[in-house]
Amino acid sequence: MDDTQFTNDVVDNEKELDALIGPQAFGHPKGLFYLFFAELWERFSFYGMRALLVLYMTKELLFDDTMSYGIYAAYGSLVYATPLIGGYIADKLIGYRKSIMLGGILMALGHFVLSIEHPVFFYGSLALLIVGNGLFKPNISSMVGGLYKEGDNRRDAGFTIFYMGINLGAFIAPLICGYLGEEFGWHYGFGLAGIGMLVGLIFFYRGTKDNVFGDIGLPPSQELYEKKTLGLNMGNMITVLSFIAVPIFAIIVWQYEYESYLVYLLSAVILGVVIYIMTTVSAVERGRLIVIVYFTILASLFWAIFEQAGSSLTTFADRNVELSLLSASQTNSINPGFIILLAIPFSWMWTKLSAARKNPSSPVKFGIGLALLGLGFLIFALSAQSADSNALTPMSYLVIGYGVLTIGELFLSPIGLSKVSELSPAKFVSFLLGVWFLSSFYGHFFAGGIAKLTSSEKGSENIFASGFFGDIVESVTGMTQSGAEAAGDSFSQLYSYVSVYASFGVITIAVGLFAILISPIMKKLMHGIR
């Protein structure tokens, strides 16, 4: 073969590669960097709003704590339930690109409507965000995966870059949106979150026009997409149905007390499907399926405690922490800040431990993750020992506690996602990954109930004030309910927070240690997968 023919073959191969997965840049598909910035700004909008939401409800709309935590829990859980629907719609009907654009537009509308400071617009704005996130969130991650051919050893590095975009957005947003919202007005904070979403959409749209995604994300069947029903093609039909779904979700959030019925229904459906799958797979796959369910239950507990970050921990910081440099909403940046600092060192550590054959098994990592989460909340509770005369605790406890629970997150969250995909029977991978992501749905739901326990009401008996947990609370915090009430309302409020944090901290540590204890049983059921 002469040099000219060889060059022509290389050019042809590069053109074929570009057609499939788009042009390359910096050792990765060029489309990755468009998706990186699109997701960075989408997460900026999401976490910017999240940092302000509970404070907005308690300070501007004057909802009591119980109502605010209930609405936040309903919103948070539904945000993690709708991606199951959005992923299916994209896979089967309209493709990733249309889903991402539609979802992003709905989310931007949600942020801008939320910036109108009136209760009439409040529930509709949350519903727009719920529906929009369902269409956006699962499909941009799928786009990243589609950029790499099967077996491409750049895939993990690509997802690491993408993951950094998520956490950069989550880190920056509370700092900026929180500052604007608390200092100049809530509508400025929410409005900036909406602008962030639009910037993300512009990056994504620009990528489609520059053809950096190749054929990725197009409708699975152009014929089905163009087929008209009631005069509308599939893309327009999904758009109309998405807007129709908004008032339905608005009602669910508004009537958040009844969300438990949705949880029961969804749980029954999932349980039925899992039982069916167990009857159709081999004994080895059945054992691995048991481990997936076990991991999902542990993760649900983890997120139920962890997600106090957006609700009770934010109001705790606002009312009972001597804040310095950061406002209460801005403390939501501490966790993603630690993620940015620790993600790469942890990745390096797992690699080194694997090479030395000392890498703990996944069930052990789950146990450690839960134990560290519990320790983080014990540190929050311990801060009461150093409270000043105004019932304000040192900020150092808040920062250290967040650091410890973030390490716990790195032991559990990325490991769980990796292992569920590896343990799942091949033909049920998508469904079981959906089940895994529902751990966040359950976590947010139960997080609302835990947060409500921190509400301080005069004359009400704190369930953690006596007996076994009363002794634990007094030992960790140095406080009793009667002593706190005698010291005044600020100390009563402080006691309500730290009694819950101390009690659930101990419970979570106990579950983590139990998980480590039974890890050999779970490891055996994994049949060779670590």
Residue, then its C-alpha position, 0 to 999 in steps of 0.5 A: m500500500d502506498d503512502t497516499q492510499f494509507t493517508n486516504d484510508v486514515v482520513d476515511n476512518e476518521k470521517e467514519l469515527d466522526a460520523l459515529i461519535g463526533p470529532q475528537a479534542f484533547g484526547h476525548p470526543k469534542g462533544l464531551f466538553y460541550l456536555f461538561f459545560a451544559e451539565l455544569w450550568e444545569r447543576f448550577s441552576f439546580y443547586g442554586m435553587r436548592a440552597l435557597l428553597v427551604l430558607y425561602m419557604t420559612k422566611e418569605l412564604l412564612f411556611d412553618d418548618t414541618m410544611s417546608y420540610g415536607i414540600y422539600a422532601a416531596y420535591g426532592s423525591l419526585v426529582y429522582a423519580t421522573p428520570l425513570i420516565g424521561g429515560y424511557i421516553a428518550d430511549k423509545l420515542i424522541g431521542y436524547r437531544k429533544s429530551i435534553m432541550l425540552g427538559g432544559i426549557l421546562m427547568a429554566l421556566g421553573h426557575f424564572v417562575l419561582s423568582i416571582e415571589h408569590p405562593v400562587f406561582f410556587y407549586g407550579s414552578l416546582a412542578l416545572l423543575i420536576v418534569g424538566n429534570g426528568l427529561f434532562k438528567p438521565n439523558i445527558s449522562s446517556m449522551v456522555g456514554g454514547l460518545y465512547k465506543e464499547g471497550d474504549n479505555r477513555r470512558d472512565a476518564g471521560f465520566t470523571i471529567f463530566y462528574m467534575g462538571i457536576n460538582l463544580g456547578a454544585f459548588i459555585a451555585p450556592l455561593i453566588c445564588g445564595y449571596l444574591g438571594e439572601e442579600f438582595g432578594w430571593h428573585y435574584g437568586f432564583g433568576l440567576a439559577g434560571i439564567g444558568m440553565l439557559v447558558g447550559l442549554i446554549f452550550f448544548y444547542r451549540g454542540t448540536k449545530d457544530n455536529v460534535f455529537g455525530d449521530i448520538g441522541l437522535p430519535p431511535s426511529q425517525e418514522l415513529y418520530e414523524k408519525k402524527t397523532l391528533g395532528l402532532n408528531m411525537g416530539n410535539m406530542i411529548t411537549v404537550l404531555s409534559f406541560i399537561a403533567v406540570p399541574i399533576f405534579a404541582i398538586i402532588v407537591w401541594q398535597y405532600e402529606y399524601e405522597s406516601y401513597l405514591v411511595y407504596l404504589l411504586s414500591a409494590v410495582i418494583l417488588g413485583v418486578v424484582i420477584y418476577i426477575m428472580t424467577t427467570v434468572s440463574a441461581v448466581e444471578r439471583g444471589r447478585l440480585i439480592v445484593i442489589v436490593y440490599f445495596t439499594i436499601l442501604a443507599s436509601l438510608f444513607w440518602a435519608i440522613f445525608e439529605q438533611a443537607g438541603s433542609s434541616l442542616t440549612t436551617f440549623a446553620d441559619r439559626n444555631v451556627e456562628l457563621s463566618l464567610l458563608s451564609a446559611s444557603q452558601t453552606n450547601s457548597i461545603n459538600p461539593g467542595f470536598i468532593i472536588l478536593l477528594a474525588i481524584p485522590f480517592s480514585w488513585m487510592w482505589t487503584k493503589l489498593s487494588a494493585a496491592r490486593k488490599n481494596p475492601s469489598s463493596p459490602v465493606k465499603f458500604g458499611i464504612g460509608l454509612a458509619l462515616l455518615g453517622l460520625g459526621f452527624l455526631i460531630f454536628a451534635l457534638s457542636a452543642q457542647s461548645a454553644d455560646s450564650n446565644a445558642l450558636t455553635p462554632m462553624s468548625y464543627l459544621v465544616i468538619g462534619y461535612g468533610v467526614l460525611t463527604i468521605g462516607e459518600l465517596f465510599l458508597s455512592p460511586i461504588g454502588l453505581s458501579k457495582v449495580s451495573e456489574l451485578s445486574p443480569a444483562k437483559f435487566v441492567s437498565f431497570l435495575l439501574g433505575v431501581w438503584f437511582l430510586s434510592s435517592f427517591y426513597g432517601h428524600f422521602f424519608a429525609g422529610g420525616i427526619a427533618k420534621l423531627t427537628s421542628s421545635e414546638k413548645g410543650s411537645e415531648n422530644i422522642f429522643a429526650s428520654g430512655f436509651f436515646g435520651d442518655i445518648v443525646e445527653s452524653v454527646t451534646g451535654m444537653t437535656q430537654s428540660g435544661a434547654e427549655a429553661a435556657g430559652d427558645s434558642f436553646s430549645q431549637l438547638y436541642s431539637y436539631v442536635s438530639v435528632y443528629a445524635s440519635f440518627g448518627v448512632i443509628t447509622i453507625a450501628v447499621g454501618l457496623f452491622a453491614i461490615l459484620i455481614s459483608p462476608i455473606m453479601k460477598k459470597l452472594m456476589h459470586g466473584i464480583r468485589 
